[in-house]
Amino acid sequence: MQCLTPHVLTRRPDPSLPARSWNGNSANEDVKRVPVTRMSSSSSEIAATGIDTLSNSFLGVPVEICIATRSLQQTIEAMVALGIGPWGLYQFNERTVSDRRSYGEPDPYVIDVAFARHGTIIWEVMEPVVGAKTLQLALADREQALHHVAFDGSPLSMEERRRELISRGTRPALSGVWLEQVPFYFFETPGLGSVVLESYVFPASFVPEPDAWYPTQPPART
């Protein structure tokens, strides 16, 4: 694999330009206030129970951001150029993922996958090789697309999460069990357009050895 040498150009702010506020307006510009639209129906029964929870919260915490791509190699090269990596490379196929399904139906999908840690977040890149319709749809008119955000740490079991998400109007789009230890579901969310959520159970002790590393293997943990 080719190793890229990142080159980053840093620009100094132009002092002749007006200062900008956080919302992009000049600091001395009047900002038009937009009235808040209050939600109706069942949302009126939902209340805040904490700074980051609602009375109907159950997903857990976001742990992963996924990019769908037509070229995993090109995408991780671009990420490495930004300083994100190293990347562990895997493949989801008949040997590594059981009960492979798309939209509830059996789907013998094959997906090239890469993972990289970035602080508390994991980046994932997925290239559909065979099947995996939800990824193919995301790439119908583009080479790359932000595809989904994954959650873990829910107090509910995987089956309880699946039923709860379906009851709230989502649709299972892709699922499987990785190496018989990590069940996962992708859910399309009609109320959020192209946004896809993933829910999985990732055991703390589960650290699968990748097929390869890019650009190089990290030092052994001490």
C-alpha positions as CSV (number, residue, x, y, z in Angstrom):
1,M,0.0,0.0,0.0
2,Q,1.1,3.5,-0.7
3,C,1.9,5.8,2.2
4,L,0.9,9.5,1.7
5,T,2.8,12.5,3.1
6,P,0.2,15.0,4.2
7,H,0.8,18.7,3.3
8,V,-1.4,21.2,5.1
9,L,-1.5,24.9,4.2
10,T,-2.3,27.2,7.1
11,R,-3.8,30.6,6.3
12,R,-3.6,33.5,8.6
13,P,-6.8,35.5,9.1
14,D,-7.1,38.7,6.9
15,P,-7.3,41.7,9.3
16,S,-9.1,43.7,6.6
17,L,-12.1,41.5,6.8
18,P,-14.9,42.1,9.4
19,A,-15.0,39.8,12.4
20,R,-17.5,37.0,12.1
21,S,-19.8,35.7,14.8
22,W,-20.4,32.1,15.5
23,N,-23.3,32.0,13.1
24,G,-21.4,33.4,10.1
25,N,-22.8,37.0,10.3
26,S,-20.5,40.0,10.7
27,A,-20.2,40.9,14.4
28,N,-22.0,44.3,13.8
29,E,-24.8,42.8,11.6
30,D,-28.3,42.6,12.9
31,V,-29.4,39.0,13.1
32,K,-33.0,38.2,12.2
33,R,-34.5,36.0,14.9
34,V,-36.4,33.0,13.7
35,P,-39.3,31.9,15.9
36,V,-39.0,28.5,17.4
37,T,-41.5,26.0,16.0
38,R,-43.1,24.0,18.7
39,M,-43.7,20.3,18.0
40,S,-47.1,18.8,18.4
41,S,-48.5,15.3,18.7
42,S,-46.6,12.8,21.0
43,S,-43.5,14.9,21.3
44,S,-45.4,17.1,23.7
45,E,-45.2,14.3,26.2
46,I,-41.4,14.0,26.1
47,A,-39.4,15.9,28.7
48,A,-35.7,16.6,29.4
49,T,-34.4,14.3,32.2
50,G,-30.8,15.6,32.0
51,I,-28.4,17.8,30.0
52,D,-28.1,15.0,27.4
53,T,-31.1,12.8,28.0
54,L,-34.9,12.8,27.3
55,S,-37.6,10.8,29.0
56,N,-37.7,8.5,25.9
57,S,-33.9,8.1,25.4
58,F,-32.6,4.6,24.9
59,L,-30.0,4.5,22.1
60,G,-26.9,4.8,24.3
61,V,-24.0,7.0,23.2
62,P,-22.6,7.7,19.7
63,V,-19.4,5.8,19.2
64,E,-18.8,5.6,15.5
65,I,-19.1,7.6,12.3
66,C,-19.2,5.7,9.0
67,I,-18.3,6.8,5.4
68,A,-19.7,4.7,2.5
69,T,-17.3,4.7,-0.5
70,R,-16.7,3.1,-3.9
71,S,-13.0,3.0,-3.1
72,L,-12.0,2.1,0.4
73,Q,-8.3,2.6,-0.5
74,Q,-8.8,6.1,-1.8
75,T,-10.9,7.1,1.2
76,I,-8.5,5.9,3.9
77,E,-5.6,7.5,2.0
78,A,-7.5,10.8,2.3
79,M,-8.2,10.2,6.0
80,V,-4.5,9.4,6.6
81,A,-3.6,12.6,4.9
82,L,-5.7,14.4,7.5
83,G,-3.9,12.6,10.3
84,I,-6.7,10.0,11.0
85,G,-5.5,6.4,11.5
86,P,-4.0,3.9,11.6
87,W,-6.6,1.8,9.9
88,G,-7.4,-1.9,10.6
89,L,-8.7,-3.6,7.4
90,Y,-11.4,-6.3,7.4
91,Q,-14.0,-7.9,5.2
92,F,-17.5,-8.8,6.1
93,N,-18.3,-12.0,4.2
94,E,-19.7,-15.5,4.7
95,R,-16.8,-16.4,7.0
96,T,-16.9,-13.4,9.2
97,V,-20.5,-12.3,9.4
98,S,-23.5,-14.7,10.1
99,D,-27.2,-14.0,9.5
100,R,-26.5,-11.4,6.8
101,R,-29.6,-9.5,5.9
102,S,-30.8,-6.4,3.9
103,Y,-34.2,-5.0,4.7
104,G,-35.0,-8.2,6.6
105,E,-34.3,-10.6,3.7
106,P,-31.2,-12.8,3.4
107,D,-28.4,-11.0,1.6
108,P,-25.0,-12.6,1.0
109,Y,-23.3,-9.3,1.1
110,V,-19.6,-8.7,1.0
111,I,-18.2,-5.4,2.4
112,D,-14.6,-4.2,2.7
113,V,-14.4,-2.4,6.0
114,A,-11.8,-0.3,7.8
115,F,-11.7,1.1,11.3
116,A,-9.6,3.8,13.0
117,R,-9.8,5.1,16.5
118,H,-10.0,8.9,17.0
119,G,-10.1,9.7,20.7
120,T,-13.4,8.4,21.9
121,I,-14.9,8.0,18.4
122,I,-14.3,5.2,15.9
123,W,-14.2,6.1,12.2
124,E,-15.5,3.4,9.9
125,V,-15.2,3.2,6.1
126,M,-17.3,0.6,4.2
127,E,-17.1,-0.3,0.5
128,P,-19.9,-2.6,-0.7
129,V,-18.5,-5.3,-2.9
130,V,-21.6,-7.5,-3.3
131,G,-25.1,-6.6,-2.1
132,A,-25.5,-4.3,0.9
133,K,-28.3,-2.3,-0.8
134,T,-28.4,0.5,1.8
135,L,-24.7,1.3,1.0
136,Q,-25.3,1.0,-2.7
137,L,-28.2,3.4,-2.5
138,A,-26.1,6.0,-0.6
139,L,-23.5,5.8,-3.4
140,A,-26.0,5.8,-6.3
141,D,-24.9,9.3,-7.5
142,R,-21.6,9.8,-5.7
143,E,-18.3,8.2,-4.9
144,Q,-18.4,8.8,-1.1
145,A,-21.1,9.7,1.4
146,L,-21.5,10.0,5.2
147,H,-23.7,6.9,5.8
148,H,-24.4,6.4,9.5
149,V,-23.7,7.0,13.1
150,A,-23.4,4.0,15.4
151,F,-24.6,3.8,19.1
152,D,-23.6,1.5,21.9
153,G,-24.1,1.4,25.7
154,S,-27.9,1.1,25.6
155,P,-29.5,-0.4,28.7
156,L,-31.7,-2.5,26.3
157,S,-30.8,-5.8,24.7
158,M,-30.1,-5.8,21.0
159,E,-33.5,-7.3,20.3
160,E,-35.3,-4.8,22.6
161,R,-33.5,-2.0,20.7
162,R,-34.5,-3.4,17.3
163,R,-38.2,-3.6,18.4
164,E,-38.1,-0.1,19.9
165,L,-36.5,1.5,16.8
166,I,-39.1,-0.2,14.6
167,S,-41.9,1.0,16.8
168,R,-40.6,4.6,16.4
169,G,-40.8,4.4,12.6
170,T,-37.4,3.2,11.5
171,R,-36.7,0.4,9.1
172,P,-33.9,-2.2,9.5
173,A,-31.7,-1.9,6.4
174,L,-28.7,-4.1,7.1
175,S,-27.8,-6.6,9.8
176,G,-25.6,-9.4,10.8
177,V,-23.4,-10.9,13.6
178,W,-19.7,-10.2,13.3
179,L,-17.5,-13.1,14.3
180,E,-20.4,-14.5,16.4
181,Q,-19.8,-11.7,19.0
182,V,-21.1,-8.4,17.7
183,P,-24.7,-8.2,16.5
184,F,-25.4,-5.0,14.5
185,Y,-28.4,-3.4,12.8
186,F,-28.5,-0.4,10.5
187,F,-31.8,1.5,10.6
188,E,-33.1,3.9,8.0
189,T,-34.9,6.9,9.5
190,P,-37.7,8.3,7.2
191,G,-38.1,11.3,9.5
192,L,-34.5,12.3,9.0
193,G,-34.1,11.8,5.3
194,S,-30.9,10.0,4.4
195,V,-29.7,9.6,8.0
196,V,-29.0,6.0,9.0
197,L,-28.5,4.9,12.6
198,E,-26.6,1.8,13.7
199,S,-27.0,0.0,16.9
200,Y,-24.6,-2.7,18.1
201,V,-23.3,-4.6,21.1
202,F,-19.5,-4.5,21.2
203,P,-18.0,-6.5,24.1
204,A,-15.1,-4.7,25.8
205,S,-12.8,-7.7,25.4
206,F,-13.5,-8.1,21.6
207,V,-10.4,-6.9,19.7
208,P,-10.4,-8.8,16.3
209,E,-7.0,-8.9,14.6
210,P,-7.3,-7.1,11.2
211,D,-6.4,-8.7,7.9
212,A,-3.9,-5.8,7.3
213,W,-3.0,-2.3,8.6
214,Y,-2.7,1.0,6.8
215,P,-0.4,2.9,6.6
216,T,1.5,0.8,9.2
217,Q,0.7,-1.4,12.2
218,P,0.6,0.6,15.4
219,P,3.2,-0.2,18.2
220,A,2.3,-3.0,20.5
221,R,0.4,-1.9,23.7
222,T,2.5,-2.1,26.8
